[in-house]
Amino acid sequence: MSNTFEQETHTYRIADVPVPSITQLLPEQDYHISPERLEETRLEGEDNHSMIKMFFDNKRETFKDPMLIAFKVWLEENAEMLGELKLYEEHLYSTRFMFGGTPDAIFEKAIVEIKRSPGDKLIRALQIAGQSTLSHENRVAHKTKKWIVAWYDGEKFKSKNVFNDKAEDVFIGLVKKHYIDKLLDGYFKK
């Protein structure tokens, strides 16, 4: 029995048991855009993540892409804050709390989540709290208070620290709520 990720359905499995992803555990957000535009932005996000993975896979080669060039500059400017790259775009699993996730980049001193925009600071903190839990449980890196959201504004990468000292407890609460809701659904549907 192994831990697996099914790309087509975006399903994480621990010992063949489906478990929620970090994104599925986060509170629903109201985006105020059409479903079509939401799907476009989701696909753009997937493309950006593929580009970042390609960048790291190829020893930080930019392929003359403006976004990757800007990302490389941002990494160089923030090298001291980040420390050594430990993991990127790798599926991780929490057997303790039974969820999975794919952090964008975990550095020695920071966790970096790459987004299209800065977004809601509290939601971003919950997302990185899940990644921090995965990082710690899987012994990728030590706990850090540098939870960085980075985004490309069309010219350069910008970033902000979204660390929140309550976010990890709240995130674990969301995991527990997921399993309580599932238990209740099963109980009342019988």
Secondary structure, 3 states (H helix, E strand, C coil): CCCEEECCCCEEEECCEEECEHHHHCCCCCCCCCHHHHHHHHHHHHHHHHHHHHHHHCCCCCCCCHHHHHHHHHHHHCHHHHCCEEEECCCEEECCCCEEECCCEEECCCEEEEECCCCCHHHHHHHHHHHHHHHHHCCCCCCCCCEEEEEECCCCEEEEECCCCCHHHHHHHHHHHHHHHHHHHHHHCC
